[in-house]
Amino acid sequence: MNLSQVLQQSGAIDSMARELNIDSATAKTAAGALLPAIVAGMGRSQAGPGGSGGGLGDILGGGLGGGLLDSVLGAGPTPTGPGNDILGQIFGSKDVSRGVAEEVAGSTGLPPELLKKMLPILAMAVVGYMMKGKGSGTQGGAGGALGGAIGGILGQVVTGMLRR
């Protein structure tokens, strides 16, 4: 099962659709187009200087972890601050996030404003899902768990891209 399917089954895609006032099919299309950039950014973040995961592992080590997915699935609006922090770590700047949204908009025909709103929520869902099953309680554990999860997810994304 690929990451997009996992997020669909977890309810994250439908939750994002409700929050963004779009239909589930549009949310699924947008998430599927944004996921490769998010996962690739996480892989670059993990492979950065020192190889320890750095800033992204530190964010997750603060206890957010699996709670990120719960925030996305909750009934109220998703607090996007943690998602923007994740995007900052994996992309380095808001300009890169905007560029990702613009590129995906060009390939999908979806409005870039919608994609910009979805990016932090989707980042939270992805990292929350990866961390939820890892059960790590320390910063080092979070970075290690994230690294293992990213390796598996990158494999899924690459396999999915090769099948297209």
N, C-alpha and C positions, 0 to 999 in steps of 0.2 A: 504494500500500500504506500502510495507516495504522500508527501506532506500535505498537498492540497486536499487529498481525500481524507486524511486524518483531521484536518481543520474543518472540513465539511461535516464529518461524522461527530466531531466534538460539539458542534453547534456554533463554532466561532464565525463561520461565514454568514450564517443566518443572523447572528447577533450583530455583526458589522452591517449587514443589509438593513436591519431595522434601525440601527443608530444613524446611518447615513441616508435613510429614506430612499433606498433603492431596492430593486427586486433581487432575489437570491441569485439569479443567473448572472446579472451584472456584477454582483459582489464576487461570485466565483470566477468570472472572467478577469476582473481586476486583480484579485488575489493571485490567481495563477500567473498573471503577467508580472506582478511585483515580486513574487517569491524568489525567483532566481537572483535578483539583485540583492535582496535582503540576505539570503543564504551565502551568496558570494562575498558580500561585505563582512559577514560574520567570520567567514573563513579567513579573509585577509586580516581581520582584527585579531584572531587567534594566532595567526602566523607572524604577527608583528614582532618588534624587537623584544628579545628575551624569551619569546615563545610561551609565556605563561598565560596569555590571554589578556593581560593588562587591564585596561579600563573596563571592558565589558564584564570580565570576571569579577572585578571589584564592585560594579553596580549590582550584579546578581548576588554576590556574597553578602550584601547588606540585608538579605532576608526576603527580597522580592520573589525571586525564583518562580515557582509554580503559581504563586498568587497572581502573577501577571495574567495568566489565562483566566483565572476566576474573575478578575476585573473586567476582562473583555466579555465574559459570559454573563455578568451581572445585569440586573434589570435596569439600572440607572446608566447615565452617560459614562463612558470610559474615561478615566482621568489619563490624558495622553502625555503627561509629563514624563513618566518612566519610558514610554515609547519613544519620545523625542530624545531622551538621554541615550537610549539604545541606538537610535539612528545616528546621533552625534558620534558615538563610539565607532560604529561600523562604517560610516560614510565620511566622517571627518568634518563635514560642514553642511550647512543648510543648502548651499548651492548644489551640492551633489544630490541631495534628496530631491530638490526641485528638478534637477536634470533627469533623474530617474523617472519622476512623475511625467515630465514632458515627453521623454522617449516612449514610455509605455502608452501615453495618450496618443502619440503618433501611430503606434502599431495597433492599438485597439479601437481607436475612435472615441474613447471615453474622455470626459472632461478632466484636464489636469488638476482642477481644483478638487474634484472628488478623490483623485488618486493621492493628492497631498494630504487630504484628511484621513484617508485609509492607511497610509504608510505607518504612522506610529501605532495605530491599533493593531495592524497586522504584525508589526515587529513584536509587540507585546504578546500576541497570541503564539507566535512561533517560539520565542524564547521561553514563554510560560509553559508551553507544551513540552519543549525539550527538557526543561528543568523539573517539571512536575514528576516525571518518572525517575529522576536521578536521586532525589532525596538527600541532597547535600546540605550541610548546615554551616560549613565554613567557607571562607573566601577561596582557599586553595581547592576545596572540594568543588565549589561552584565552577571555578575555572576549568578544572579537570573534567567535570561532568559536561560542561558546555563544549569543551574540545572534542570529547567522544561523541556527543550528540551531533555536533556540527559535521564531524567526519561522516557519520551515517547519513545525515541529511544531504550533504554535498554529493554523496554517492547516488542518492535517490534522484536529485536534480539532474546530475549528469546523465544518468541512465534514462530519465524521462526525456531529456533534450535529444539524446541519441536516437530515441524511438520515433521522433517526429519526422 
